[in-house]
Amino acid sequence: MIGVMGTHIAPATVTDFHQALADHSRYWGERDLRSLHLLALVQEFGSTCLVARAEDGIRGYVFGFVTPDGIGYVHLIATRDDARSTGLGRRLYTAFAEAAERHGARRLKAITSVGNTGSIAFHRSLGFDAKIVDDYNGPGQAMAVFHRDLPLDVPRA
């Protein structure tokens, strides 16, 4: 467990997962991404699905896993509306990268929609290469695909 400024990063529990869904709009605003929240990720890849807990609840989370070919894939990462611009996203990514490395990951990967300029800028600030891949999510559905080697040594924001 990693503790920073009253926030502790630890493996997510089923209860954490349900709490994140209950507070969905605090993390995602008007975007309804509940269908991307897969409890099976927490159940099966608990050591790489992490939450940042504080006295006032879950401030952020990252859900991901390591593929058989050594890719640490970040499926979702979110910070609560009152925890943005605090460096928490970077801390969550660092904690995920460390967990992924312990499971044999050599690279990181993530994707987002091409219109998610905030996510694209965030990933680039972490040293990811970004590439727009046509039809990545089906015909006519381009996605921004991010890659970077491990370790994830990024300056604290």
Secondary structure in CASP SS format (residue, H / E / C, confidence):
PFRMAT SS
TARGET T0000
AUTHOR 0000-0000-0000
METHOD secondary structure of the structure
MODEL  1
M C 1.00
I E 1.00
G E 1.00
V E 1.00
M C 1.00
G C 1.00
T E 1.00
H E 1.00
I E 1.00
A E 1.00
P E 1.00
A C 1.00
T C 1.00
V H 1.00
T H 1.00
D H 1.00
F H 1.00
H H 1.00
Q H 1.00
A H 1.00
L H 1.00
A H 1.00
D C 1.00
H H 1.00
S H 1.00
R H 1.00
Y H 1.00
W H 1.00
G C 1.00
E C 1.00
R C 1.00
D C 1.00
L C 1.00
R H 1.00
S H 1.00
L H 1.00
H C 1.00
L C 1.00
L H 1.00
A H 1.00
L H 1.00
V H 1.00
Q H 1.00
E H 1.00
F C 1.00
G H 1.00
S H 1.00
T H 1.00
C E 1.00
L E 1.00
V E 1.00
A E 1.00
R E 1.00
A E 1.00
E C 1.00
D C 1.00
G E 1.00
I E 1.00
R E 1.00
G E 1.00
Y E 1.00
V E 1.00
F E 1.00
G E 1.00
F E 1.00
V E 1.00
T C 1.00
P C 1.00
D C 1.00
G C 1.00
I E 1.00
G E 1.00
Y E 1.00
V E 1.00
H E 1.00
L E 1.00
I E 1.00
A E 1.00
T E 1.00
R C 1.00
D H 1.00
D H 1.00
A H 1.00
R C 1.00
S C 1.00
T C 1.00
G C 1.00
L H 1.00
G H 1.00
R H 1.00
R H 1.00
L H 1.00
Y H 1.00
T H 1.00
A H 1.00
F H 1.00
A H 1.00
E H 1.00
A H 1.00
A H 1.00
E H 1.00
R H 1.00
H C 1.00
G C 1.00
A C 1.00
R C 1.00
R E 1.00
L E 1.00
K E 1.00
A E 1.00
I E 1.00
T E 1.00
S E 1.00
V C 1.00
G C 1.00
N C 1.00
T H 1.00
G H 1.00
S H 1.00
I H 1.00
A H 1.00
F H 1.00
H H 1.00
R H 1.00
S H 1.00
L C 1.00
G C 1.00
F C 1.00
D E 1.00
A E 1.00
K E 1.00
I E 1.00
V E 1.00
D C 1.00
D C 1.00
Y C 1.00
N C 1.00
G C 1.00
P C 1.00
G C 1.00
Q C 1.00
A C 1.00
M E 1.00
A E 1.00
V E 1.00
F E 1.00
H E 1.00
R E 1.00
D E 1.00
L C 1.00
P C 1.00
L C 1.00
D C 1.00
V C 1.00
P C 1.00
R C 1.00
A C 1.00
END
